[in-house]
Amino acid sequence: MKTNCSSLSRHSYIKLLEQQQPATCVVVERCAPPPNEAPDSSRRGETWLGSHLLVRHGECRKLAELLQWYAATFRDPMMLQPPEWFKAFIYCEAFLQMPFFPIAVYAFLKGGCKWIRTPAIIYSTHVATTLFAILAHILFHDFSKSEHLGPRTQRERLILLSIYAPYLLIPLLILFTMLYNPHYNHVEKRKRK
């Protein structure tokens, strides 16, 4: 169910959600809370994702609990309260990177598809660039002012860094493969007359 709820109060909005079947997953556009009330993520079974979605009920509740567990265990406040630049990276991933995956899987499984070189270089440089910003944020940001628990010690920062590191290493491997593997890098020599 998708509902435009710009005219609903927060109370009416929650009441609308409670009328849903318990085994369904409901995604509703976020309503602006009343002026003196901030979004309350402490309500049982509700999780605010970014500033756009409210997930409630059934299997979605399990995913929300998994997200809460991950954020608490690895002290990753960016997943519960993402900065604006992080949200932009998430949208880039959803609309630019995700469509690339099935195309890349097809090209790499089929083999011999040299046309994948340019899209793979674009993909890997884009992902590596975004990950450099995320890793720098993890290493240098002052999380003490964050609403949710962030890494406090250098060890906690390194643990969180290790969670994100594969998302940098894999695109770098793809980039180096596209640039230096003779199969993808082969340039035909022109005959001289």
VOKOL-393140 format. One line per 5 residues: for each residue x, y, z of N, C-alpha, C, O, CB. Coordinates in Angstrom, 1 decimal, decimal comma. Glycine has a CB too. Example, Ala and Ser with C-alpha at 12.3 -4.5 7.8 and 13.67 -1.06 7.14 Angstrom:
REM residues 2
13,2/-5,7/7,8/12,3/-4,5/7,8/13,2/-3,3/7,8/14,2/-3,3/8,5/11,3/-4,5/9,0  12,8/-2,2/7,1/13,7/-1,1/7,1/12,9/0,0/7,9/13,4/1,1/8,0/14,1/-0,6/5,7
//
This chain:
REM residues 193
0,8/-1,2/0,0/0,0/0,0/0,0/0,9/1,2/0,0/1,9/1,3/0,7/-1,0/0,0/1,2  0,5/2,2/-0,8/1,3/3,4/-0,8/0,2/4,6/-0,7/-0,7/4,6/-1,4/2,1/3,6/-2,1  0,4/5,4/0,3/-0,5/6,5/0,6/0,2/7,8/0,6/1,3/7,9/1,2/-1,3/6,2/1,9  -0,4/8,8/0,0/0,1/10,2/0,2/-0,6/10,7/1,5/-1,8/10,8/1,5/-0,2/11,1/-1,0  0,2/11,0/2,4/-0,3/11,4/3,7/0,1/12,8/4,2/0,2/13,0/5,4/0,1/10,3/4,8
0,2/13,7/3,2/0,7/15,0/3,6/-0,4/15,7/4,5/0,0/16,6/5,2/1,0/15,8/2,4  -1,7/15,3/4,4/-2,7/16,0/5,2/-3,0/15,3/6,5/-3,8/15,8/7,3/-3,9/16,2/4,4  -2,4/14,1/6,7/-2,6/13,4/8,0/-1,8/13,9/9,1/-0,6/14,3/8,9/-2,4/11,9/7,7  -2,3/13,8/10,3/-1,5/14,1/11,5/-0,7/12,8/11,8/-1,0/11,7/11,2/-2,4/14,5/12,7  0,2/12,9/12,7/1,1/11,7/13,0/0,2/10,6/13,6/0,4/9,5/13,3/2,2/12,2/14,0
-0,7/11,0/14,5/-1,6/10,0/15,1/-2,5/9,3/14,1/-2,6/8,1/14,1/-2,5/10,7/16,2  -3,0/10,0/13,2/-3,9/9,4/12,1/-3,0/8,5/11,2/-3,5/7,5/10,7/-4,6/10,5/11,3  -1,8/9,0/11,0/-0,9/8,2/10,2/-0,6/6,9/10,8/-0,6/5,8/10,1/0,4/9,0/10,0  -0,3/6,8/12,1/0,0/5,6/12,8/-1,2/4,7/12,8/-1,1/3,5/12,7/0,6/5,9/14,2  -2,4/5,3/13,0/-3,6/4,6/13,1/-3,9/3,9/11,7/-4,4/2,8/11,7/-4,8/5,5/13,5
-3,6/4,6/10,7/-3,8/4,1/9,3/-2,9/2,8/9,2/-3,3/1,8/8,6/-3,4/5,1/8,3  -1,7/2,9/9,7/-0,8/1,7/9,6/-1,2/0,6/10,4/-1,1/-0,6/10,0/0,6/2,1/10,0  -1,8/0,8/11,6/-2,2/-0,2/12,5/-3,4/-1,0/11,9/-3,7/-2,1/12,4/-2,6/0,3/13,8  -4,1/-0,5/11,0/-5,3/-1,1/10,4/-4,9/-2,2/9,4/-5,7/-3,0/8,9/-6,2/-0,1/9,7  -3,6/-2,2/9,0/-3,1/-3,2/8,0/-3,0/-4,6/8,5/-2,9/-4,8/9,8/-1,7/-2,7/7,5
-3,0/-5,6/7,7/-2,8/-7,0/8,1/-1,4/-7,2/8,7/-0,5/-6,6/8,2/-3,0/-7,9/6,8  -1,3/-8,0/9,7/0,0/-8,1/10,4/1,1/-8,8/9,5/2,2/-8,6/9,8/-0,2/-8,9/11,6  0,7/-9,6/8,5/1,7/-10,3/7,7/2,1/-9,5/6,4/2,8/-10,0/5,6/1,2/-11,6/7,3  1,6/-8,3/6,3/1,9/-7,5/5,1/3,0/-6,5/5,4/3,3/-6,2/6,5/0,7/-6,8/4,5  3,7/-6,1/4,3/4,7/-5,1/4,4/4,1/-3,8/3,9/3,7/-3,8/2,7/6,0/-5,5/3,7
4,1/-2,8/4,7/3,5/-1,5/4,3/4,6/-0,5/4,1/5,4/-0,3/5,1/2,5/-1,1/5,3  4,7/0,2/3,0/5,6/1,3/2,8/4,8/2,5/2,5/4,0/2,5/1,5/6,6/1,0/1,7  4,9/3,5/3,3/4,1/4,7/3,2/5,0/5,9/3,1/6,0/5,9/3,8/3,1/4,9/4,4  4,7/6,8/2,2/5,5/8,1/2,2/5,4/8,7/3,6/4,4/8,7/4,2/5,0/9,1/1,1  6,5/9,2/4,0/6,6/9,8/5,3/5,9/11,1/5,4/6,0/12,0/4,6/8,1/10,1/5,7
5,1/11,2/6,4/4,3/12,5/6,7/5,2/13,4/7,5/6,0/12,9/8,4/3,0/12,2/7,4  5,0/14,6/7,3/5,7/15,5/8,2/5,1/15,5/9,6/3,9/15,6/9,7/5,7/17,0/7,6  5,9/15,3/10,6/5,3/15,2/12,0/4,8/16,6/12,4/5,2/17,6/11,8/6,3/14,8/13,0  3,9/16,6/13,3/3,4/17,9/13,8/4,6/18,8/14,3/5,6/18,2/14,6/2,4/17,7/15,0  4,4/20,1/14,3/5,5/21,0/14,5/6,3/20,7/15,8/7,6/20,8/15,8/5,0/22,4/14,6
5,7/20,3/16,9/6,4/20,0/18,1/6,8/18,6/18,3/7,3/18,2/19,4/5,6/20,5/19,3  6,6/17,7/17,3/6,8/16,3/17,5/7,8/15,8/16,5/7,6/15,9/15,3/5,5/15,5/17,4  8,9/15,3/16,9/9,9/14,7/16,0/9,5/13,2/15,7/8,8/12,6/16,5/11,3/14,7/16,6  10,0/12,7/14,6/9,7/11,3/14,3/10,2/10,4/15,4/11,3/10,5/15,9/10,3/10,9/12,9  9,3/9,5/15,9/9,6/8,7/17,0/10,0/7,3/16,5/9,1/6,5/16,1/8,5/8,6/18,1
11,2/6,9/16,6/11,6/5,6/16,1/11,6/4,6/17,3/11,9/3,4/17,1/13,0/5,6/15,5  11,1/5,0/18,4/11,1/4,1/19,6/9,8/3,3/19,6/9,7/2,3/20,4/11,3/4,8/20,9  8,8/3,6/18,8/7,6/2,8/18,8/7,9/1,4/18,3/8,7/1,2/17,4/6,5/3,5/17,8  7,2/0,5/19,0/7,5/-0,9/18,7/7,1/-1,3/17,3/6,0/-1,0/16,9/6,8/-1,8/19,7  8,0/-1,9/16,6/7,7/-2,4/15,2/7,8/-1,4/14,1/7,5/-1,7/13,0/6,3/-2,9/15,2
8,3/-0,2/14,5/8,4/0,8/13,4/9,9/1,2/13,3/10,6/1,3/14,3/7,5/2,1/13,8  10,3/1,5/12,1/11,7/2,0/11,9/11,6/3,0/10,8/11,1/2,8/9,8/12,7/0,8/11,6  12,2/4,2/11,1/12,3/5,2/10,1/13,6/4,9/9,3/14,6/4,8/9,9/12,3/6,6/10,7  13,5/4,8/8,0/14,6/4,5/7,2/14,9/5,8/6,4/14,1/6,3/5,6/14,4/3,4/6,2  16,1/6,4/6,7/16,4/7,7/6,1/15,3/8,7/6,5/14,9/8,8/7,6/16,5/7,6/4,6
14,8/9,5/5,5/13,8/10,4/5,8/12,6/10,2/4,9/11,7/11,1/4,7/14,3/11,9/5,6  12,5/9,0/4,4/11,5/8,8/3,4/10,5/7,6/3,7/9,3/7,7/3,3/12,1/8,5/2,1  11,0/6,6/4,3/10,1/5,4/4,4/9,9/5,0/5,9/10,7/5,2/6,7/10,8/4,3/3,7  8,7/4,4/6,1/8,4/3,8/7,4/8,1/2,4/7,1/7,1/2,1/6,3/7,2/4,6/8,1  8,8/1,5/7,7/8,5/0,0/7,5/7,8/-0,5/8,7/8,2/-0,2/9,8/9,9/-0,7/7,2
6,8/-1,3/8,5/6,0/-1,8/9,6/5,4/-3,2/9,2/5,1/-3,4/8,0/4,9/-0,9/10,0  5,3/-4,1/10,1/4,6/-5,4/10,0/5,4/-6,5/9,4/6,4/-6,2/8,7/3,3/-5,2/9,2  5,0/-7,7/9,7/5,5/-8,9/9,1/7,0/-9,0/8,8/7,8/-8,7/9,7/4,9/-9,0/7,8  7,4/-9,5/7,6/8,8/-9,7/7,3/9,6/-8,4/7,3/10,7/-8,4/7,6/8,9/-10,3/5,9  8,9/-7,3/7,0/9,6/-6,0/7,0/10,1/-5,7/8,5/11,1/-5,0/8,6/8,7/-4,9/6,5
9,3/-6,1/9,4/9,7/-5,9/10,8/11,0/-6,6/11,1/11,9/-6,1/11,8/8,6/-6,3/11,8  11,1/-7,8/10,6/12,4/-8,6/10,8/13,5/-7,9/10,2/14,6/-7,9/10,7/12,2/-10,0/10,2  13,3/-7,3/9,0/14,4/-6,6/8,3/14,8/-5,4/9,1/16,0/-5,0/9,2/14,0/-6,2/6,9  13,8/-4,7/9,7/14,0/-3,5/10,5/14,8/-3,9/11,8/15,7/-3,2/12,2/12,7/-2,8/10,9  14,4/-5,0/12,4/15,2/-5,5/13,5/16,6/-5,9/13,2/17,5/-5,6/14,0/14,4/-6,7/14,2
16,8/-6,5/12,0/18,1/-6,8/11,6/19,0/-5,5/11,4/20,1/-5,5/11,8/18,1/-7,6/10,3  18,3/-4,5/10,8/19,0/-3,2/10,6/19,4/-2,6/12,0/20,5/-2,1/12,2/18,1/-2,3/9,8  18,4/-2,7/12,9/18,7/-2,1/14,3/19,9/-2,9/14,9/20,7/-2,3/15,5/17,4/-2,2/15,1  19,9/-4,2/14,8/20,9/-5,0/15,4/22,3/-4,7/14,8/23,3/-4,5/15,5/20,6/-6,5/15,2  22,3/-4,6/13,4/23,6/-4,2/12,7/24,1/-2,9/13,2/25,2/-2,8/13,6/23,4/-4,2/11,2
23,2/-1,9/13,2/23,6/-0,5/13,6/24,1/-0,5/15,1/25,1/0,2/15,4/22,5/0,4/13,4  23,5/-1,2/15,9/23,9/-1,2/17,3/25,2/-2,1/17,5/26,1/-1,6/18,3/22,8/-1,8/18,2  25,3/-3,2/16,9/26,5/-4,1/17,0/27,7/-3,5/16,5/28,8/-3,5/17,1/26,2/-5,4/16,4  27,6/-2,9/15,3/28,8/-2,4/14,6/28,9/-0,9/14,7/29,8/-0,2/14,1/28,8/-2,8/13,1  28,0/-0,3/15,4/28,0/1,2/15,7/28,0/2,0/14,4/28,9/2,8/14,1/29,2/1,6/16,6
27,1/1,7/13,5/27,0/2,4/12,2/25,7/3,3/12,2/24,7/2,9/11,8/26,9/1,3/11,1  25,9/4,5/12,7/24,7/5,4/12,7/24,3/5,9/11,3/23,1/6,4/11,2/25,0/6,6/13,6  25,1/5,7/10,3/24,7/6,1/9,0/23,6/5,3/8,4/22,9/5,8/7,5/26,0/6,0/8,0  23,4/4,1/8,9/22,3/3,3/8,4/20,9/3,7/9,1/19,9/3,5/8,5/22,5/1,8/8,8  21,0/4,3/10,3/19,7/4,7/10,9/19,4/6,1/10,7/18,3/6,5/10,6/19,8/4,4/12,4
20,5/7,0/10,6/20,3/8,4/10,4/21,3/8,9/9,4/22,3/9,5/9,7/20,5/9,2/11,8  21,1/8,5/8,1/22,1/8,8/7,1/22,2/10,3/6,8/21,2/11,0/6,7/21,8/8,1/5,8  23,4/10,8/6,7/23,6/12,2/6,3/23,1/12,4/4,8/22,9/11,4/4,1/25,1/12,6/6,4  22,9/13,6/4,4/22,3/13,8/3,1/23,2/13,3/2,0/22,7/12,7/1,0/22,1/15,4/2,9  24,5/13,5/2,1/25,4/12,9/1,1/25,4/11,4/1,0/25,5/10,8/-0,1/26,9/13,4/1,4
25,2/10,7/2,2/25,0/9,3/2,2/23,8/8,8/1,5/23,7/7,8/0,8/25,1/8,8/3,6  22,7/9,6/1,7/21,4/9,3/1,0/21,6/9,4/-0,5/21,1/8,6/-1,3/20,3/10,3/1,5  22,4/10,4/-1,0/22,6/10,6/-2,4/23,4/9,3/-2,9/23,1/8,9/-4,0/23,5/11,8/-2,7  24,3/8,8/-2,1/25,0/7,6/-2,6/24,1/6,4/-2,6/24,2/5,6/-3,5/26,2/7,3/-1,6  23,1/6,3/-1,7/22,1/5,2/-1,7/21,3/5,3/-3,0/21,0/4,3/-3,6/21,3/5,3/-0,5
20,9/6,5/-3,4/20,1/6,7/-4,6/20,9/6,3/-5,8/20,4/5,7/-6,8/19,5/8,1/-4,7  22,2/6,7/-5,8/23,1/6,3/-6,9/23,2/4,8/-7,0/23,2/4,3/-8,1/24,5/7,0/-6,8  23,3/4,2/-5,9/23,4/2,7/-5,9/22,1/2,1/-6,4/22,2/1,2/-7,2/23,7/2,2/-4,5  21,0/2,6/-6,0/19,7/2,0/-6,4/19,4/2,2/-7,9/18,9/1,3/-8,6/18,6/2,6/-5,6  19,7/3,4/-8,4/19,3/3,7/-9,8/20,4/3,6/-10,8/20,2/3,5/-12,0/18,8/5,1/-9,8
21,7/3,6/-10,4/22,8/3,5/-11,4/23,6/2,2/-11,2/23,8/1,5/-12,2/23,8/4,7/-11,2  23,9/1,8/-10,0/24,7/0,6/-9,8/23,9/-0,7/-9,9/24,4/-1,6/-10,6/25,4/0,7/-8,5  22,7/-0,7/-9,3/21,9/-1,9/-9,4/21,6/-2,4/-10,8/21,6/-3,6/-11,1/20,7/-1,8/-8,6  21,2/-1,5/-11,7/21,0/-2,0/-13,1/22,2/-2,5/-13,8/22,1/-3,3/-14,7/20,4/-0,8/-13,9  23,4/-2,1/-13,3/24,6/-2,6/-13,9/24,9/-4,1/-13,5/25,4/-4,8/-14,4/25,8/-1,8/-13,4
24,4/-4,6/-12,4/24,7/-5,9/-11,9/24,3/-7,0/-12,9/25,1/-7,8/-13,2/24,1/-6,1/-10,6  23,0/-7,1/-13,3/22,6/-8,2/-14,2/23,4/-8,1/-15,5/23,7/-9,1/-16,1/21,1/-8,1/-14,4  23,7/-6,9/-16,0/24,4/-6,8/-17,3/25,8/-7,3/-17,1/26,3/-8,0/-17,9/24,4/-5,3/-17,7  26,4/-7,0/-16,0/27,8/-7,4/-15,7/27,8/-8,9/-15,5/28,7/-9,6/-16,0/28,4/-6,7/-14,5  26,9/-9,5/-14,8/26,8/-10,9/-14,6/26,7/-11,6/-15,9/27,4/-12,6/-16,2/25,6/-11,3/-13,7
25,8/-11,1/-16,8/25,7/-11,7/-18,1/27,0/-11,7/-18,9/27,4/-12,7/-19,4/24,6/-11,0/-18,9  27,7/-10,5/-18,9/28,9/-10,3/-19,7/30,0/-11,2/-19,1/30,8/-11,8/-19,9/29,3/-8,9/-19,7  30,2/-11,3/-17,8/31,2/-12,0/-17,2/31,0/-13,5/-17,3/31,9/-14,3/-17,5/31,5/-11,6/-15,8  29,7/-14,0/-17,2/29,4/-15,4/-17,3/29,5/-15,9/-18,8/30,0/-17,0/-19,0/28,1/-15,7/-16,8  29,1/-15,1/-19,7/29,2/-15,4/-21,1/30,6/-15,5/-21,6/31,0/-16,4/-22,3/28,3/-14,5/-22,0
31,4/-14,5/-21,1/32,8/-14,4/-21,5/33,0/-13,9/-22,9/32,1/-14,0/-23,7/33,5/-15,8/-21,4  34,1/-13,3/-23,1/34,4/-12,7/-24,4/33,6/-11,4/-24,8/33,7/-10,9/-25,9/34,1/-13,7/-25,5  32,9/-10,8/-23,8/32,2/-9,6/-24,0/33,1/-8,4/-23,7/33,1/-7,9/-22,6/30,9/-9,6/-23,1  33,8/-7,9/-24,7/34,7/-6,8/-24,5/34,0/-5,5/-24,3/34,5/-4,5/-23,8/35,7/-6,7/-25,7  32,7/-5,4/-24,7/31,9/-4,2/-24,6/31,7/-3,9/-23,1/31,3/-2,7/-22,8/30,6/-4,4/-25,3
31,9/-4,8/-22,2/31,6/-4,6/-20,8/32,7/-3,7/-20,2/32,6/-3,1/-19,1/31,5/-5,9/-20,0  33,8/-3,5/-20,9/35,0/-2,8/-20,3/34,6/-1,4/-19,9/34,9/-1,0/-18,8/36,1/-2,7/-21,4  34,0/-0,6/-20,8/33,7/0,8/-20,5/32,7/0,9/-19,3/32,9/1,7/-18,4/33,2/1,5/-21,7  31,5/0,2/-19,4/30,6/0,3/-18,3/31,2/-0,2/-16,9/30,9/0,4/-15,9/29,4/-0,6/-18,6  32,1/-1,2/-17,0/32,7/-1,7/-15,8/33,7/-0,7/-15,2/33,8/-0,5/-14,0/33,5/-3,0/-16,0
34,4/0,1/-16,0/35,3/1,1/-15,6/34,5/2,2/-14,9/34,9/2,8/-13,9/36,2/1,7/-16,8  33,4/2,6/-15,6/32,5/3,7/-15,0/32,0/3,3/-13,7/32,0/4,0/-12,7/31,4/4,0/-16,0  31,4/2,0/-13,6/30,9/1,5/-12,4/31,9/1,5/-11,3/31,7/2,0/-10,2/30,3/0,1/-12,6  33,1/0,9/-11,5/34,1/0,7/-10,5/34,7/2,1/-10,0/34,9/2,2/-8,8/35,2/-0,2/-11,0  34,9/3,0/-10,9/35,4/4,3/-10,4/34,3/5,1/-9,6/34,7/5,7/-8,6/35,8/5,2/-11,6
33,1/4,9/-10,0/32,0/5,6/-9,3/31,9/5,0/-7,9/31,9/5,8/-6,9/30,7/5,4/-10,0  31,9/3,7/-7,7/31,8/3,1/-6,4/33,0/3,4/-5,6/32,8/3,7/-4,4/31,6/1,5/-6,6  34,2/3,3/-6,2/35,4/3,5/-5,4/35,4/5,0/-4,9/35,8/5,2/-3,7/36,6/3,3/-6,2  34,9/5,9/-5,7/34,9/7,3/-5,3/33,9/7,5/-4,1/34,3/8,2/-3,1/34,5/8,2/-6,4  32,8/6,9/-4,2/31,8/7,0/-3,1/32,3/6,4/-1,8/32,1/6,9/-0,7/30,4/6,4/-3,4
33,0/5,2/-1,9/33,5/4,5/-0,8/34,7/5,3/-0,1/34,8/5,2/1,1/34,0/3,1/-1,2  35,5/6,0/-0,9/36,5/6,8/-0,3/35,9/7,9/0,7/36,4/8,1/1,8/37,4/7,5/-1,4  34,8/8,5/0,2/34,1/9,4/1,1/33,5/8,8/2,3/33,6/9,3/3,4/33,0/10,2/0,3  32,9/7,6/2,2/32,3/6,9/3,3/33,4/6,5/4,3/33,3/6,7/5,5/31,6/5,7/2,9  34,5/5,9/3,8/35,6/5,5/4,7/36,3/6,7/5,4/36,6/6,6/6,6/36,7/4,7/3,9
36,4/7,8/4,7/37,0/9,0/5,4/36,0/9,5/6,5/36,5/9,9/7,5/37,2/10,1/4,3  34,7/9,4/6,2/33,7/9,8/7,2/33,8/8,9/8,5/33,8/9,4/9,6/32,3/9,7/6,7  34,0/7,6/8,2/34,1/6,7/9,4/35,4/7,0/10,2/35,3/6,9/11,4/34,2/5,2/8,8  36,5/7,3/9,5/37,7/7,5/10,2/37,8/8,8/10,9/38,4/8,9/12,0/38,9/7,4/9,2  37,2/9,9/10,4/37,5/11,2/10,9/36,3/11,9/11,5/36,5/13,0/12,1/38,1/12,0/9,8
35,1/11,5/11,3/33,9/12,2/11,8/33,8/12,1/13,3/34,1/11,0/13,9/32,7/11,6/11,1  33,3/13,1/13,9/33,0/13,1/15,4/31,6/12,6/15,6/30,7/13,3/15,4/33,2/14,5/16,0  31,5/11,3/15,9/30,2/10,7/16,1/29,6/11,0/17,5/28,5/10,5/17,7/30,3/9,2/15,9  30,3/11,7/18,3/29,7/12,0/19,6/28,4/12,8/19,6/27,6/12,8/20,5/30,7/12,6/20,5  28,3/13,6/18,5/27,1/14,4/18,3/26,0/13,7/17,6/24,9/14,3/17,4/27,5/15,7/17,6
26,2/12,5/17,2/25,2/11,7/16,5/24,1/11,2/17,4/24,3/10,9/18,6/25,8/10,5/15,8  22,8/11,2/16,9/21,7/10,7/17,7/21,8/9,3/18,1/21,4/8,8/19,1/20,4/11,0/17,0  22,4/8,5/17,1/22,5/7,0/17,3/24,0/6,8/17,7/24,9/7,6/17,3/22,1/6,2/16,1  24,3/5,6/18,3/25,6/5,3/18,7/26,5/5,1/17,5/26,2/4,4/16,5/25,6/4,0/19,5  27,7/5,8/17,5/28,7/5,7/16,5/29,9/5,1/17,1/30,0/5,0/18,3/28,9/7,0/15,8
30,9/4,8/16,3/32,2/4,3/16,8/32,9/5,3/17,7/33,0/6,5/17,3/33,1/3,9/15,7  33,3/4,9/18,9/34,0/5,8/19,8/35,5/5,6/19,8/36,2/6,6/19,9/33,4/5,6/21,2  35,9/4,4/19,7/37,3/4,1/19,8/37,9/3,9/18,4/37,1/3,6/17,4/37,6/2,9/20,7  39,2/3,9/18,3/39,8/3,6/17,0/39,5/2,1/16,6/39,3/1,9/15,4/41,4/3,8/17,1  39,5/1,2/17,5/39,1/-0,2/17,2/37,7/-0,3/16,6/37,5/-1,0/15,6/39,2/-1,1/18,5
36,7/0,4/17,2/35,4/0,4/16,7/35,3/1,0/15,3/34,6/0,5/14,4/34,4/1,1/17,6  36,1/2,0/15,1/36,2/2,6/13,7/36,7/1,7/12,7/36,3/1,6/11,6/37,0/3,9/13,7  37,8/0,9/13,1/38,4/0,0/12,2/37,5/-1,2/11,9/37,5/-1,8/10,8/39,7/-0,5/12,8  36,7/-1,6/12,9/35,7/-2,7/12,7/34,7/-2,3/11,7/34,3/-3,0/10,8/35,0/-3,1/14,0  34,2/-1,0/11,9/33,2/-0,5/10,9/33,8/-0,3/9,5/33,2/-0,6/8,5/32,6/0,8/11,4
35,0/0,1/9,5/35,8/0,3/8,3/35,9/-1,1/7,5/35,8/-1,2/6,3/37,2/0,9/8,5  36,1/-2,2/8,3/36,3/-3,5/7,7/34,9/-4,0/7,1/35,0/-4,8/6,2/36,8/-4,5/8,7  33,8/-3,5/7,6/32,5/-3,8/7,0/32,4/-3,2/5,6/31,9/-3,8/4,7/31,4/-3,4/7,9  32,8/-2,0/5,5/32,7/-1,2/4,2/33,8/-1,5/3,3/33,7/-1,3/2,0/32,6/0,2/4,5  35,0/-2,0/3,7/36,2/-2,2/2,9/35,9/-3,1/1,7/36,4/-2,7/0,6/37,3/-2,8/3,7
35,2/-4,2/1,8/35,0/-5,0/0,6/34,3/-4,3/-0,6/34,5/-4,6/-1,7/34,2/-6,3/0,9  33,4/-3,3/-0,2/32,7/-2,5/-1,2/33,7/-1,6/-2,0/33,3/-1,1/-3,0/31,6/-1,7/-0,6  34,9/-1,4/-1,4/35,9/-0,7/-2,1/36,8/-1,6/-2,9/37,2/-1,4/-4,0/36,7/0,2/-1,2  37,2/-2,7/-2,3/38,2/-3,7/-2,8/37,6/-4,3/-4,1/38,4/-4,5/-5,1/38,5/-4,7/-1,8  36,4/-4,8/-4,1/35,8/-5,4/-5,3/35,8/-4,5/-6,5/36,2/-4,9/-7,6/34,4/-6,0/-5,0
35,3/-3,3/-6,4/35,3/-2,4/-7,5/36,7/-2,1/-8,0/37,0/-2,0/-9,2/34,6/-1,1/-7,2  37,7/-2,0/-7,1/39,1/-1,8/-7,5/39,6/-3,0/-8,2/40,4/-2,8/-9,2/40,0/-1,5/-6,2  39,3/-4,2/-7,8/39,7/-5,4/-8,6/39,1/-5,4/-10,0/39,7/-5,7/-11,0/39,3/-6,6/-7,8  37,8/-5,0/-10,1/37,2/-4,9/-11,4/37,9/-3,8/-12,3/38,1/-4,1/-13,4/35,7/-4,5/-11,2  38,2/-2,7/-11,7/38,9/-1,6/-12,4/40,3/-2,1/-12,9/40,6/-1,9/-14,1/39,1/-0,4/-11,5
41,0/-2,7/-12,0/42,4/-3,2/-12,5/42,3/-4,3/-13,5/43,1/-4,4/-14,4/43,2/-3,7/-11,3  41,2/-5,1/-13,4/41,0/-6,2/-14,4/40,7/-5,5/-15,8/41,3/-5,9/-16,8/39,9/-7,1/-14,0  39,8/-4,5/-15,8/39,5/-3,9/-17,0/40,6/-3,1/-17,6/40,8/-3,0/-18,9/38,3/-3,0/-16,8  41,5/-2,6/-16,8/42,6/-1,7/-17,3/43,8/-2,6/-17,7/44,5/-2,2/-18,7/43,0/-0,7/-16,3  44,1/-3,7/-17,0/45,4/-4,4/-17,2/45,2/-5,8/-17,8/46,2/-6,3/-18,2/46,1/-4,4/-16,0
44,1/-6,4/-17,8/43,9/-7,7/-18,3/44,0/-7,6/-19,9/43,2/-6,8/-20,4/42,6/-8,4/-17,9  44,8/-8,4/-20,5/45,0/-8,3/-22,0/43,7/-8,6/-22,7/43,4/-8,1/-23,8/46,1/-9,2/-22,5  42,8/-9,5/-22,1/41,6/-9,8/-22,8/40,7/-8,6/-23,0/40,0/-8,5/-24,0/40,8/-10,9/-21,9  40,6/-7,7/-22,0/39,7/-6,6/-22,1/40,5/-5,3/-22,6/39,9/-4,4/-23,0/39,1/-6,2/-20,7  41,8/-5,4/-22,6/42,6/-4,2/-22,9/43,2/-4,3/-24,3/43,9/-3,4/-24,7/43,7/-4,1/-21,9
43,0/-5,4/-25,0/43,6/-5,6/-26,3/43,2/-4,5/-27,3/42,0/-4,3/-27,5/43,3/-7,0/-26,8  44,1/-3,9/-27,9/43,9/-2,9/-29,0/44,4/-3,5/-30,3/45,6/-3,9/-30,4/44,6/-1,5/-28,6  43,6/-3,5/-31,3/44,0/-4,0/-32,6/45,0/-3,1/-33,2/44,9/-1,9/-33,2/42,8/-4,2/-33,5  46,0/-3,7/-33,8/47,1/-2,9/-34,5/46,6/-2,7/-35,9/46,2/-3,6/-36,6/48,4/-3,6/-34,4  46,8/-1,5/-36,4/46,4/-1,2/-37,8/47,6/-1,5/-38,7/48,8/-1,3/-38,3/46,0/0,3/-37,9
47,3/-2,0/-39,9/48,3/-2,3/-40,8/48,8/-1,0/-41,5/48,0/-0,1/-41,8/47,8/-3,3/-41,9  50,1/-0,9/-41,6/50,7/0,2/-42,3/50,8/-0,1/-43,8/51,1/-1,2/-44,2/52,1/0,6/-41,8  50,6/0,9/-44,7/50,7/0,7/-46,1/52,0/1,1/-46,6/52,3/1,0/-47,8/49,6/1,5/-46,9
//
